[in-house]
Amino acid sequence: MSRVTVVGAGLAGSECAWQIAQRGIPVTLYEMKPLKRSPAHAADTFAELVCSNSLRSDELTNAVGLLKEEMRRLGSLIMACADDHRVPAGGALAVDREGFSRAVTRWIEAHPNITVCHQEVTSVPEGRVVIATGPLTQGAMAEEIQRLCPETALHFFDAVAPIVTLESVDMESAWFASRYDKGTEDYVNCPMEKDEYIAFVTQLQSAQEAQLHGFEDSGVFEGCMPVEVMARRGLDTLRYGPLKPVGLRDPKTGREPYAVVQLRMDNAEGTLYNMVGFQTHLKFPEQRRVFSMIPALKNAEFVRYGVMHRNTYLNSPALLDRYYRLRSDPRISFAGQMTGVEGYIESAASGMLAGIETARELLGQPPVDFPRETAIGALALYISGGSVGDFQPMNINFGLIAPLDRRVKGKRNKNAAVSQRSLEIIAGLAR
């Protein structure tokens, strides 16, 4: 049986290696940690969650919720570990990031068909290979990809939010609740009055950023916009974004505050919370100074500050087919955020599809050809068939999925019907 090489043990690489190995095909999985790390990584384990610990909505009326459920039904390792290590987050699926990553690592290392090699790969290996080195790929491998894919000169900037200890949050100024009382009280809500908010935004607009060569506001991916960039877009931008107070009533006053900063649990013990929507590239002392202006965080202990890094992605419509294979050399596939999928689950889904289709090819079986009526198929078809001239990273959304051939009243009802159709298709494909 031919051996497949998977380069990179992030979310995409781990899922890809698992899918191939589960089908009886031997896999060599290369991971350069702990010998070497990218600027954004800190742990030695696989499938490290660099930014938020939230995998976003887990509801079938949301496209990413549908994508998760499709993956569960297709035997996803990432989803199994995420479900086992979830922490309270209302209607979202958030995980204890360390427990989740350790679990993925244990399952991968224990699989009889997977051989793990901890070393940096500097050139594309011979034979069937899946490159899942991530958007921070650097050095010789980046040069090799550039040689294979001359259209890779595309990039955007991604940012990470700070984490604080719960015990350092002033709960006299904050309260636990979920928006609209939806689900359990999983978020710490830190209110701000109008004068406090205006003072905070004013300081945020002029706070000093860490130096990053080539950074411009226009180069930031909209789905991960640094909070200081949002602040510069207008005084009320944050109030209509991550600080919106709608659906949150302060139990002390009985009314909605002018603005609310939300904190979400980051570990299973509930001792660490991340600042929702507060991706940032401010200098560390500036983060402490400005974020401490939030009344409930006046004495906050920051265990991790926000950082920013440049993400590179392929011009995939010009390069990849619907199986994430390189059109010019089909023995090579790509998976993960480098392909232009955006988000943890989307990255894992690309690895899943690439793994399933690679295995079927090597087993002499016809491809699954996940259709546009499914989320996993719609995402792959966007990546391989989007606009070559203006290709942008994309989260899964219902706009990518084929519409219903019948009219359904109400957005939630329509989305639920799209999800039901998709899962019926997945059930047939999974047999």
Contacts in CASP RR format, 6 or more apart in sequence:
PFRMAT RR
TARGET T0000
AUTHOR 0000-0000-0000
METHOD contacts of the structure
MODEL  1
MSRVTVVGAGLAGSECAWQIAQRGIPVTLYEMKPLKRSPAHAADTFAELV
CSNSLRSDELTNAVGLLKEEMRRLGSLIMACADDHRVPAGGALAVDREGF
SRAVTRWIEAHPNITVCHQEVTSVPEGRVVIATGPLTQGAMAEEIQRLCP
ETALHFFDAVAPIVTLESVDMESAWFASRYDKGTEDYVNCPMEKDEYIAF
VTQLQSAQEAQLHGFEDSGVFEGCMPVEVMARRGLDTLRYGPLKPVGLRD
PKTGREPYAVVQLRMDNAEGTLYNMVGFQTHLKFPEQRRVFSMIPALKNA
EFVRYGVMHRNTYLNSPALLDRYYRLRSDPRISFAGQMTGVEGYIESAAS
GMLAGIETARELLGQPPVDFPRETAIGALALYISGGSVGDFQPMNINFGL
IAPLDRRVKGKRNKNAAVSQRSLEIIAGLAR
1 24 0 8 1.000
1 25 0 8 1.000
1 26 0 8 1.000
1 362 0 8 1.000
2 25 0 8 1.000
2 127 0 8 1.000
2 128 0 8 1.000
2 362 0 8 1.000
3 25 0 8 1.000
3 26 0 8 1.000
3 27 0 8 1.000
3 28 0 8 1.000
3 128 0 8 1.000
4 20 0 8 1.000
4 25 0 8 1.000
4 26 0 8 1.000
4 27 0 8 1.000
4 28 0 8 1.000
4 128 0 8 1.000
4 129 0 8 1.000
4 130 0 8 1.000
4 358 0 8 1.000
4 359 0 8 1.000
4 362 0 8 1.000
5 27 0 8 1.000
5 28 0 8 1.000
5 30 0 8 1.000
5 125 0 8 1.000
5 127 0 8 1.000
5 128 0 8 1.000
5 129 0 8 1.000
5 130 0 8 1.000
6 13 0 8 1.000
6 16 0 8 1.000
6 17 0 8 1.000
6 20 0 8 1.000
6 27 0 8 1.000
6 28 0 8 1.000
6 29 0 8 1.000
6 30 0 8 1.000
6 129 0 8 1.000
6 130 0 8 1.000
6 132 0 8 1.000
7 30 0 8 1.000
7 121 0 8 1.000
7 125 0 8 1.000
7 129 0 8 1.000
7 130 0 8 1.000
7 131 0 8 1.000
7 132 0 8 1.000
7 133 0 8 1.000
7 141 0 8 1.000
8 29 0 8 1.000
8 30 0 8 1.000
8 31 0 8 1.000
8 32 0 8 1.000
8 131 0 8 1.000
8 132 0 8 1.000
8 133 0 8 1.000
8 134 0 8 1.000
9 17 0 8 1.000
9 29 0 8 1.000
9 30 0 8 1.000
9 31 0 8 1.000
9 33 0 8 1.000
9 46 0 8 1.000
9 47 0 8 1.000
9 105 0 8 1.000
9 108 0 8 1.000
9 116 0 8 1.000
10 31 0 8 1.000
10 46 0 8 1.000
10 47 0 8 1.000
10 48 0 8 1.000
10 132 0 8 1.000
10 134 0 8 1.000
10 347 0 8 1.000
11 47 0 8 1.000
11 78 0 8 1.000
11 336 0 8 1.000
11 344 0 8 1.000
11 347 0 8 1.000
11 348 0 8 1.000
12 132 0 8 1.000
12 134 0 8 1.000
12 335 0 8 1.000
12 336 0 8 1.000
12 337 0 8 1.000
12 347 0 8 1.000
12 348 0 8 1.000
12 350 0 8 1.000
12 351 0 8 1.000
12 354 0 8 1.000
13 29 0 8 1.000
13 130 0 8 1.000
13 132 0 8 1.000
13 335 0 8 1.000
13 336 0 8 1.000
13 351 0 8 1.000
14 29 0 8 1.000
14 46 0 8 1.000
14 47 0 8 1.000
14 77 0 8 1.000
14 78 0 8 1.000
14 104 0 8 1.000
14 108 0 8 1.000
14 348 0 8 1.000
15 76 0 8 1.000
15 77 0 8 1.000
15 78 0 8 1.000
15 348 0 8 1.000
15 349 0 8 1.000
15 351 0 8 1.000
15 352 0 8 1.000
15 355 0 8 1.000
16 130 0 8 1.000
16 132 0 8 1.000
16 335 0 8 1.000
16 351 0 8 1.000
16 352 0 8 1.000
16 354 0 8 1.000
16 355 0 8 1.000
16 358 0 8 1.000
17 27 0 8 1.000
17 29 0 8 1.000
17 108 0 8 1.000
17 114 0 8 1.000
18 77 0 8 1.000
18 107 0 8 1.000
18 108 0 8 1.000
18 111 0 8 1.000
18 114 0 8 1.000
19 351 0 8 1.000
19 352 0 8 1.000
19 355 0 8 1.000
19 356 0 8 1.000
19 359 0 8 1.000
20 27 0 8 1.000
20 113 0 8 1.000
20 355 0 8 1.000
20 358 0 8 1.000
20 359 0 8 1.000
21 27 0 8 1.000
21 111 0 8 1.000
21 112 0 8 1.000
21 113 0 8 1.000
21 114 0 8 1.000
22 75 0 8 1.000
22 113 0 8 1.000
23 356 0 8 1.000
23 359 0 8 1.000
23 360 0 8 1.000
23 363 0 8 1.000
24 113 0 8 1.000
24 359 0 8 1.000
25 113 0 8 1.000
25 359 0 8 1.000
25 362 0 8 1.000
25 363 0 8 1.000
26 113 0 8 1.000
26 114 0 8 1.000
26 115 0 8 1.000
27 113 0 8 1.000
27 114 0 8 1.000
27 115 0 8 1.000
28 114 0 8 1.000
28 115 0 8 1.000
28 117 0 8 1.000
29 108 0 8 1.000
29 114 0 8 1.000
29 115 0 8 1.000
29 116 0 8 1.000
29 117 0 8 1.000
30 117 0 8 1.000
30 119 0 8 1.000
30 121 0 8 1.000
31 46 0 8 1.000
31 116 0 8 1.000
31 117 0 8 1.000
31 118 0 8 1.000
32 118 0 8 1.000
32 119 0 8 1.000
32 120 0 8 1.000
32 121 0 8 1.000
33 41 0 8 1.000
33 43 0 8 1.000
33 44 0 8 1.000
33 118 0 8 1.000
34 44 0 8 1.000
34 118 0 8 1.000
35 118 0 8 1.000
35 119 0 8 1.000
35 120 0 8 1.000
36 120 0 8 1.000
38 136 0 8 1.000
38 138 0 8 1.000
38 309 0 8 1.000
39 136 0 8 1.000
39 307 0 8 1.000
39 309 0 8 1.000
40 50 0 8 1.000
40 136 0 8 1.000
40 160 0 8 1.000
40 307 0 8 1.000
40 309 0 8 1.000
41 48 0 8 1.000
41 50 0 8 1.000
42 48 0 8 1.000
43 98 0 8 1.000
43 101 0 8 1.000
45 98 0 8 1.000
45 101 0 8 1.000
45 102 0 8 1.000
45 104 0 8 1.000
45 105 0 8 1.000
46 101 0 8 1.000
46 104 0 8 1.000
46 105 0 8 1.000
46 108 0 8 1.000
47 78 0 8 1.000
47 81 0 8 1.000
47 100 0 8 1.000
47 101 0 8 1.000
47 104 0 8 1.000
47 105 0 8 1.000
48 97 0 8 1.000
48 101 0 8 1.000
49 95 0 8 1.000
49 97 0 8 1.000
49 100 0 8 1.000
49 101 0 8 1.000
49 344 0 8 1.000
50 160 0 8 1.000
51 158 0 8 1.000
51 159 0 8 1.000
51 160 0 8 1.000
51 161 0 8 1.000
51 224 0 8 1.000
51 279 0 8 1.000
52 94 0 8 1.000
52 161 0 8 1.000
52 264 0 8 1.000
52 274 0 8 1.000
52 276 0 8 1.000
52 277 0 8 1.000
53 87 0 8 1.000
53 94 0 8 1.000
53 95 0 8 1.000
53 96 0 8 1.000
53 97 0 8 1.000
53 264 0 8 1.000
53 265 0 8 1.000
53 266 0 8 1.000
53 267 0 8 1.000
53 274 0 8 1.000
54 89 0 8 1.000
54 92 0 8 1.000
54 93 0 8 1.000
54 94 0 8 1.000
54 264 0 8 1.000
54 276 0 8 1.000
55 64 0 8 1.000
55 68 0 8 1.000
55 82 0 8 1.000
55 92 0 8 1.000
55 93 0 8 1.000
55 94 0 8 1.000
55 95 0 8 1.000
55 344 0 8 1.000
55 345 0 8 1.000
56 62 0 8 1.000
56 64 0 8 1.000
56 65 0 8 1.000
56 92 0 8 1.000
56 93 0 8 1.000
56 343 0 8 1.000
56 344 0 8 1.000
56 345 0 8 1.000
57 64 0 8 1.000
57 65 0 8 1.000
57 91 0 8 1.000
57 92 0 8 1.000
57 93 0 8 1.000
58 65 0 8 1.000
58 68 0 8 1.000
58 91 0 8 1.000
58 92 0 8 1.000
58 93 0 8 1.000
59 65 0 8 1.000
59 91 0 8 1.000
60 66 0 8 1.000
60 69 0 8 1.000
60 415 0 8 1.000
60 416 0 8 1.000
60 419 0 8 1.000
60 420 0 8 1.000
61 412 0 8 1.000
61 415 0 8 1.000
61 416 0 8 1.000
61 419 0 8 1.000
62 415 0 8 1.000
63 375 0 8 1.000
63 395 0 8 1.000
63 396 0 8 1.000
63 397 0 8 1.000
63 398 0 8 1.000
63 399 0 8 1.000
63 400 0 8 1.000
63 401 0 8 1.000
63 415 0 8 1.000
64 345 0 8 1.000
64 346 0 8 1.000
64 395 0 8 1.000
64 396 0 8 1.000
65 345 0 8 1.000
66 375 0 8 1.000
66 396 0 8 1.000
66 418 0 8 1.000
66 419 0 8 1.000
66 422 0 8 1.000
66 423 0 8 1.000
67 345 0 8 1.000
67 346 0 8 1.000
67 349 0 8 1.000
67 375 0 8 1.000
67 376 0 8 1.000
67 379 0 8 1.000
67 396 0 8 1.000
68 79 0 8 1.000
68 93 0 8 1.000
68 345 0 8 1.000
69 419 0 8 1.000
69 423 0 8 1.000
70 349 0 8 1.000
70 374 0 8 1.000
70 375 0 8 1.000
70 376 0 8 1.000
70 422 0 8 1.000
70 423 0 8 1.000
70 426 0 8 1.000
71 78 0 8 1.000
71 79 0 8 1.000
71 345 0 8 1.000
71 348 0 8 1.000
71 349 0 8 1.000
71 352 0 8 1.000
71 376 0 8 1.000
72 79 0 8 1.000
72 80 0 8 1.000
72 83 0 8 1.000
73 423 0 8 1.000
73 426 0 8 1.000
73 427 0 8 1.000
73 430 0 8 1.000
74 352 0 8 1.000
74 356 0 8 1.000
74 376 0 8 1.000
74 426 0 8 1.000
74 430 0 8 1.000
76 348 0 8 1.000
76 352 0 8 1.000
77 104 0 8 1.000
77 107 0 8 1.000
77 108 0 8 1.000
78 104 0 8 1.000
78 345 0 8 1.000
78 348 0 8 1.000
78 352 0 8 1.000
79 348 0 8 1.000
81 100 0 8 1.000
81 103 0 8 1.000
81 104 0 8 1.000
81 107 0 8 1.000
82 93 0 8 1.000
82 95 0 8 1.000
82 100 0 8 1.000
83 93 0 8 1.000
84 100 0 8 1.000
84 103 0 8 1.000
85 95 0 8 1.000
85 96 0 8 1.000
85 99 0 8 1.000
85 100 0 8 1.000
85 103 0 8 1.000
85 268 0 8 1.000
86 93 0 8 1.000
86 94 0 8 1.000
86 95 0 8 1.000
86 96 0 8 1.000
87 94 0 8 1.000
87 95 0 8 1.000
87 96 0 8 1.000
87 265 0 8 1.000
87 266 0 8 1.000
87 267 0 8 1.000
87 268 0 8 1.000
87 270 0 8 1.000
88 94 0 8 1.000
88 184 0 8 1.000
88 186 0 8 1.000
88 265 0 8 1.000
89 186 0 8 1.000
89 187 0 8 1.000
89 264 0 8 1.000
89 265 0 8 1.000
90 178 0 8 1.000
90 182 0 8 1.000
90 183 0 8 1.000
90 184 0 8 1.000
90 186 0 8 1.000
90 187 0 8 1.000
91 178 0 8 1.000
91 182 0 8 1.000
91 183 0 8 1.000
94 264 0 8 1.000
94 265 0 8 1.000
94 266 0 8 1.000
96 266 0 8 1.000
96 267 0 8 1.000
96 268 0 8 1.000
96 269 0 8 1.000
97 266 0 8 1.000
97 267 0 8 1.000
98 267 0 8 1.000
99 268 0 8 1.000
108 114 0 8 1.000
108 116 0 8 1.000
109 116 0 8 1.000
120 141 0 8 1.000
121 133 0 8 1.000
121 141 0 8 1.000
122 139 0 8 1.000
122 140 0 8 1.000
122 141 0 8 1.000
122 144 0 8 1.000
123 140 0 8 1.000
123 141 0 8 1.000
123 144 0 8 1.000
124 131 0 8 1.000
124 144 0 8 1.000
124 148 0 8 1.000
124 332 0 8 1.000
127 331 0 8 1.000
128 331 0 8 1.000
128 358 0 8 1.000
128 362 0 8 1.000
129 331 0 8 1.000
129 332 0 8 1.000
129 333 0 8 1.000
130 324 0 8 1.000
130 332 0 8 1.000
130 333 0 8 1.000
130 334 0 8 1.000
130 335 0 8 1.000
130 351 0 8 1.000
130 354 0 8 1.000
130 355 0 8 1.000
130 358 0 8 1.000
131 145 0 8 1.000
131 332 0 8 1.000
131 333 0 8 1.000
131 334 0 8 1.000
131 335 0 8 1.000
131 338 0 8 1.000
132 334 0 8 1.000
132 335 0 8 1.000
132 336 0 8 1.000
132 338 0 8 1.000
132 351 0 8 1.000
133 141 0 8 1.000
133 145 0 8 1.000
133 338 0 8 1.000
134 336 0 8 1.000
134 337 0 8 1.000
134 338 0 8 1.000
135 158 0 8 1.000
135 311 0 8 1.000
135 312 0 8 1.000
135 313 0 8 1.000
135 337 0 8 1.000
135 338 0 8 1.000
136 309 0 8 1.000
136 310 0 8 1.000
136 311 0 8 1.000
136 312 0 8 1.000
137 145 0 8 1.000
137 312 0 8 1.000
137 338 0 8 1.000
142 312 0 8 1.000
145 152 0 8 1.000
145 314 0 8 1.000
146 152 0 8 1.000
146 153 0 8 1.000
148 326 0 8 1.000
148 328 0 8 1.000
148 329 0 8 1.000
148 332 0 8 1.000
149 314 0 8 1.000
149 315 0 8 1.000
149 319 0 8 1.000
149 326 0 8 1.000
151 314 0 8 1.000
151 315 0 8 1.000
151 318 0 8 1.000
151 319 0 8 1.000
152 312 0 8 1.000
152 313 0 8 1.000
152 314 0 8 1.000
152 315 0 8 1.000
154 312 0 8 1.000
154 313 0 8 1.000
154 314 0 8 1.000
154 315 0 8 1.000
154 391 0 8 1.000
155 219 0 8 1.000
155 310 0 8 1.000
155 311 0 8 1.000
155 312 0 8 1.000
155 313 0 8 1.000
156 219 0 8 1.000
156 220 0 8 1.000
156 221 0 8 1.000
156 310 0 8 1.000
156 311 0 8 1.000
156 313 0 8 1.000
156 393 0 8 1.000
157 212 0 8 1.000
157 215 0 8 1.000
157 219 0 8 1.000
157 220 0 8 1.000
157 221 0 8 1.000
157 281 0 8 1.000
157 308 0 8 1.000
157 309 0 8 1.000
157 310 0 8 1.000
157 311 0 8 1.000
158 221 0 8 1.000
158 224 0 8 1.000
158 279 0 8 1.000
158 308 0 8 1.000
158 309 0 8 1.000
158 310 0 8 1.000
158 311 0 8 1.000
159 220 0 8 1.000
159 224 0 8 1.000
159 225 0 8 1.000
159 226 0 8 1.000
159 279 0 8 1.000
159 280 0 8 1.000
159 281 0 8 1.000
159 306 0 8 1.000
159 307 0 8 1.000
159 308 0 8 1.000
159 309 0 8 1.000
160 279 0 8 1.000
160 280 0 8 1.000
160 304 0 8 1.000
160 306 0 8 1.000
160 307 0 8 1.000
160 308 0 8 1.000
160 309 0 8 1.000
161 274 0 8 1.000
161 275 0 8 1.000
161 276 0 8 1.000
161 277 0 8 1.000
161 278 0 8 1.000
161 279 0 8 1.000
161 280 0 8 1.000
161 306 0 8 1.000
162 274 0 8 1.000
162 275 0 8 1.000
162 278 0 8 1.000
162 280 0 8 1.000
162 287 0 8 1.000
162 291 0 8 1.000
162 302 0 8 1.000
162 304 0 8 1.000
162 305 0 8 1.000
162 306 0 8 1.000
163 266 0 8 1.000
163 272 0 8 1.000
163 273 0 8 1.000
163 274 0 8 1.000
163 275 0 8 1.000
163 302 0 8 1.000
163 303 0 8 1.000
163 304 0 8 1.000
164 263 0 8 1.000
164 272 0 8 1.000
164 273 0 8 1.000
164 274 0 8 1.000
164 275 0 8 1.000
164 297 0 8 1.000
164 300 0 8 1.000
164 301 0 8 1.000
164 302 0 8 1.000
164 303 0 8 1.000
165 271 0 8 1.000
165 272 0 8 1.000
165 273 0 8 1.000
165 300 0 8 1.000
165 301 0 8 1.000
165 303 0 8 1.000
166 188 0 8 1.000
166 263 0 8 1.000
166 270 0 8 1.000
166 271 0 8 1.000
166 272 0 8 1.000
166 273 0 8 1.000
167 271 0 8 1.000
167 301 0 8 1.000
168 297 0 8 1.000
168 299 0 8 1.000
168 300 0 8 1.000
168 301 0 8 1.000
169 188 0 8 1.000
169 190 0 8 1.000
169 263 0 8 1.000
169 273 0 8 1.000
169 296 0 8 1.000
169 297 0 8 1.000
169 300 0 8 1.000
170 295 0 8 1.000
170 296 0 8 1.000
170 297 0 8 1.000
170 298 0 8 1.000
170 299 0 8 1.000
171 188 0 8 1.000
171 296 0 8 1.000
173 190 0 8 1.000
173 191 0 8 1.000
173 295 0 8 1.000
173 296 0 8 1.000
173 298 0 8 1.000
174 188 0 8 1.000
174 189 0 8 1.000
174 190 0 8 1.000
174 191 0 8 1.000
174 263 0 8 1.000
174 296 0 8 1.000
175 188 0 8 1.000
175 189 0 8 1.000
175 250 0 8 1.000
175 251 0 8 1.000
175 252 0 8 1.000
176 185 0 8 1.000
176 186 0 8 1.000
176 187 0 8 1.000
176 188 0 8 1.000
176 189 0 8 1.000
177 185 0 8 1.000
177 187 0 8 1.000
177 189 0 8 1.000
177 248 0 8 1.000
177 249 0 8 1.000
177 251 0 8 1.000
178 184 0 8 1.000
178 185 0 8 1.000
178 186 0 8 1.000
178 187 0 8 1.000
179 187 0 8 1.000
179 246 0 8 1.000
179 247 0 8 1.000
179 248 0 8 1.000
180 247 0 8 1.000
186 264 0 8 1.000
186 265 0 8 1.000
187 262 0 8 1.000
187 263 0 8 1.000
187 264 0 8 1.000
187 276 0 8 1.000
188 262 0 8 1.000
188 263 0 8 1.000
188 273 0 8 1.000
188 296 0 8 1.000
189 248 0 8 1.000
189 250 0 8 1.000
189 260 0 8 1.000
189 261 0 8 1.000
189 262 0 8 1.000
189 263 0 8 1.000
190 260 0 8 1.000
190 261 0 8 1.000
190 262 0 8 1.000
190 263 0 8 1.000
190 294 0 8 1.000
190 295 0 8 1.000
190 296 0 8 1.000
190 297 0 8 1.000
191 245 0 8 1.000
191 250 0 8 1.000
191 257 0 8 1.000
191 258 0 8 1.000
191 259 0 8 1.000
191 260 0 8 1.000
191 295 0 8 1.000
191 296 0 8 1.000
192 200 0 8 1.000
192 243 0 8 1.000
192 257 0 8 1.000
192 258 0 8 1.000
192 259 0 8 1.000
192 260 0 8 1.000
192 261 0 8 1.000
192 294 0 8 1.000
192 295 0 8 1.000
193 257 0 8 1.000
193 258 0 8 1.000
194 258 0 8 1.000
196 258 0 8 1.000
196 293 0 8 1.000
196 294 0 8 1.000
196 295 0 8 1.000
197 239 0 8 1.000
197 243 0 8 1.000
197 258 0 8 1.000
197 259 0 8 1.000
198 235 0 8 1.000
199 293 0 8 1.000
200 290 0 8 1.000
200 293 0 8 1.000
200 294 0 8 1.000
201 231 0 8 1.000
201 234 0 8 1.000
201 235 0 8 1.000
201 238 0 8 1.000
203 289 0 8 1.000
203 290 0 8 1.000
203 293 0 8 1.000
204 227 0 8 1.000
204 228 0 8 1.000
204 231 0 8 1.000
204 290 0 8 1.000
205 228 0 8 1.000
205 231 0 8 1.000
205 232 0 8 1.000
207 228 0 8 1.000
207 282 0 8 1.000
207 283 0 8 1.000
207 286 0 8 1.000
207 289 0 8 1.000
207 290 0 8 1.000
208 282 0 8 1.000
208 283 0 8 1.000
208 286 0 8 1.000
209 215 0 8 1.000
209 228 0 8 1.000
209 281 0 8 1.000
209 282 0 8 1.000
209 283 0 8 1.000
209 286 0 8 1.000
210 281 0 8 1.000
210 282 0 8 1.000
210 283 0 8 1.000
210 284 0 8 1.000
210 307 0 8 1.000
210 308 0 8 1.000
212 281 0 8 1.000
212 308 0 8 1.000
212 310 0 8 1.000
215 281 0 8 1.000
215 308 0 8 1.000
217 229 0 8 1.000
217 232 0 8 1.000
220 226 0 8 1.000
220 229 0 8 1.000
221 311 0 8 1.000
221 342 0 8 1.000
221 393 0 8 1.000
223 342 0 8 1.000
223 395 0 8 1.000
224 279 0 8 1.000
225 279 0 8 1.000
226 279 0 8 1.000
226 280 0 8 1.000
226 281 0 8 1.000
226 308 0 8 1.000
227 238 0 8 1.000
227 242 0 8 1.000
227 277 0 8 1.000
227 278 0 8 1.000
227 279 0 8 1.000
227 280 0 8 1.000
228 280 0 8 1.000
228 281 0 8 1.000
228 282 0 8 1.000
230 237 0 8 1.000
230 238 0 8 1.000
230 241 0 8 1.000
230 242 0 8 1.000
231 237 0 8 1.000
231 238 0 8 1.000
238 259 0 8 1.000
239 245 0 8 1.000
239 258 0 8 1.000
239 259 0 8 1.000
242 261 0 8 1.000
242 262 0 8 1.000
242 276 0 8 1.000
242 277 0 8 1.000
242 278 0 8 1.000
243 259 0 8 1.000
243 260 0 8 1.000
243 261 0 8 1.000
244 259 0 8 1.000
244 260 0 8 1.000
245 256 0 8 1.000
245 257 0 8 1.000
245 258 0 8 1.000
245 259 0 8 1.000
245 260 0 8 1.000
246 256 0 8 1.000
247 256 0 8 1.000
248 256 0 8 1.000
248 257 0 8 1.000
248 260 0 8 1.000
249 255 0 8 1.000
249 256 0 8 1.000
250 256 0 8 1.000
250 257 0 8 1.000
261 275 0 8 1.000
261 276 0 8 1.000
261 278 0 8 1.000
261 294 0 8 1.000
261 296 0 8 1.000
261 297 0 8 1.000
262 275 0 8 1.000
262 276 0 8 1.000
263 273 0 8 1.000
263 274 0 8 1.000
263 275 0 8 1.000
263 276 0 8 1.000
264 273 0 8 1.000
264 274 0 8 1.000
264 276 0 8 1.000
265 272 0 8 1.000
265 273 0 8 1.000
266 272 0 8 1.000
266 273 0 8 1.000
266 274 0 8 1.000
272 303 0 8 1.000
275 291 0 8 1.000
278 291 0 8 1.000
278 306 0 8 1.000
279 306 0 8 1.000
279 308 0 8 1.000
280 287 0 8 1.000
280 306 0 8 1.000
280 308 0 8 1.000
281 306 0 8 1.000
281 307 0 8 1.000
281 308 0 8 1.000
282 290 0 8 1.000
282 306 0 8 1.000
284 305 0 8 1.000
287 302 0 8 1.000
287 305 0 8 1.000
287 306 0 8 1.000
288 302 0 8 1.000
288 305 0 8 1.000
291 297 0 8 1.000
291 300 0 8 1.000
291 302 0 8 1.000
292 298 0 8 1.000
292 299 0 8 1.000
292 300 0 8 1.000
294 300 0 8 1.000
311 337 0 8 1.000
311 393 0 8 1.000
312 338 0 8 1.000
313 337 0 8 1.000
313 338 0 8 1.000
313 339 0 8 1.000
313 340 0 8 1.000
313 393 0 8 1.000
314 320 0 8 1.000
314 334 0 8 1.000
314 338 0 8 1.000
314 339 0 8 1.000
314 340 0 8 1.000
315 388 0 8 1.000
315 389 0 8 1.000
315 391 0 8 1.000
316 334 0 8 1.000
316 339 0 8 1.000
316 340 0 8 1.000
316 383 0 8 1.000
316 384 0 8 1.000
316 385 0 8 1.000
316 386 0 8 1.000
316 391 0 8 1.000
317 383 0 8 1.000
317 384 0 8 1.000
317 385 0 8 1.000
317 386 0 8 1.000
317 387 0 8 1.000
317 388 0 8 1.000
317 389 0 8 1.000
317 391 0 8 1.000
318 388 0 8 1.000
318 391 0 8 1.000
319 326 0 8 1.000
319 327 0 8 1.000
319 328 0 8 1.000
320 326 0 8 1.000
320 327 0 8 1.000
320 334 0 8 1.000
320 339 0 8 1.000
320 383 0 8 1.000
320 384 0 8 1.000
321 327 0 8 1.000
321 330 0 8 1.000
321 384 0 8 1.000
322 369 0 8 1.000
322 377 0 8 1.000
322 380 0 8 1.000
322 381 0 8 1.000
322 384 0 8 1.000
323 333 0 8 1.000
323 353 0 8 1.000
323 354 0 8 1.000
323 357 0 8 1.000
323 358 0 8 1.000
323 361 0 8 1.000
323 367 0 8 1.000
323 380 0 8 1.000
324 333 0 8 1.000
324 334 0 8 1.000
324 335 0 8 1.000
324 339 0 8 1.000
324 350 0 8 1.000
324 351 0 8 1.000
324 353 0 8 1.000
324 354 0 8 1.000
324 357 0 8 1.000
324 380 0 8 1.000
324 383 0 8 1.000
324 384 0 8 1.000
325 332 0 8 1.000
325 333 0 8 1.000
325 354 0 8 1.000
326 332 0 8 1.000
326 333 0 8 1.000
326 334 0 8 1.000
333 354 0 8 1.000
333 355 0 8 1.000
333 358 0 8 1.000
334 354 0 8 1.000
335 347 0 8 1.000
335 350 0 8 1.000
335 351 0 8 1.000
335 354 0 8 1.000
335 355 0 8 1.000
336 346 0 8 1.000
336 347 0 8 1.000
336 348 0 8 1.000
336 350 0 8 1.000
336 351 0 8 1.000
337 343 0 8 1.000
337 346 0 8 1.000
337 347 0 8 1.000
337 393 0 8 1.000
339 350 0 8 1.000
339 383 0 8 1.000
340 383 0 8 1.000
340 391 0 8 1.000
340 393 0 8 1.000
340 394 0 8 1.000
341 347 0 8 1.000
341 349 0 8 1.000
341 350 0 8 1.000
341 379 0 8 1.000
341 383 0 8 1.000
341 393 0 8 1.000
341 394 0 8 1.000
342 393 0 8 1.000
342 394 0 8 1.000
342 395 0 8 1.000
343 395 0 8 1.000
345 396 0 8 1.000
346 379 0 8 1.000
346 394 0 8 1.000
346 395 0 8 1.000
346 396 0 8 1.000
349 375 0 8 1.000
349 376 0 8 1.000
349 379 0 8 1.000
349 396 0 8 1.000
350 379 0 8 1.000
350 380 0 8 1.000
350 383 0 8 1.000
352 376 0 8 1.000
353 370 0 8 1.000
353 376 0 8 1.000
353 377 0 8 1.000
353 380 0 8 1.000
356 368 0 8 1.000
357 367 0 8 1.000
357 368 0 8 1.000
360 366 0 8 1.000
360 367 0 8 1.000
360 368 0 8 1.000
361 367 0 8 1.000
368 429 0 8 1.000
370 376 0 8 1.000
370 377 0 8 1.000
370 380 0 8 1.000
370 429 0 8 1.000
371 377 0 8 1.000
371 402 0 8 1.000
371 425 0 8 1.000
372 378 0 8 1.000
372 381 0 8 1.000
372 400 0 8 1.000
372 401 0 8 1.000
372 402 0 8 1.000
373 401 0 8 1.000
373 402 0 8 1.000
373 421 0 8 1.000
373 422 0 8 1.000
373 425 0 8 1.000
374 401 0 8 1.000
374 422 0 8 1.000
374 425 0 8 1.000
374 426 0 8 1.000
375 396 0 8 1.000
375 400 0 8 1.000
375 401 0 8 1.000
375 422 0 8 1.000
378 396 0 8 1.000
378 400 0 8 1.000
378 401 0 8 1.000
378 402 0 8 1.000
379 394 0 8 1.000
379 396 0 8 1.000
379 400 0 8 1.000
381 400 0 8 1.000
382 394 0 8 1.000
382 400 0 8 1.000
383 394 0 8 1.000
394 400 0 8 1.000
398 415 0 8 1.000
398 418 0 8 1.000
401 418 0 8 1.000
401 422 0 8 1.000
403 418 0 8 1.000
404 414 0 8 1.000
404 417 0 8 1.000
404 418 0 8 1.000
404 421 0 8 1.000
408 414 0 8 1.000
408 417 0 8 1.000
END
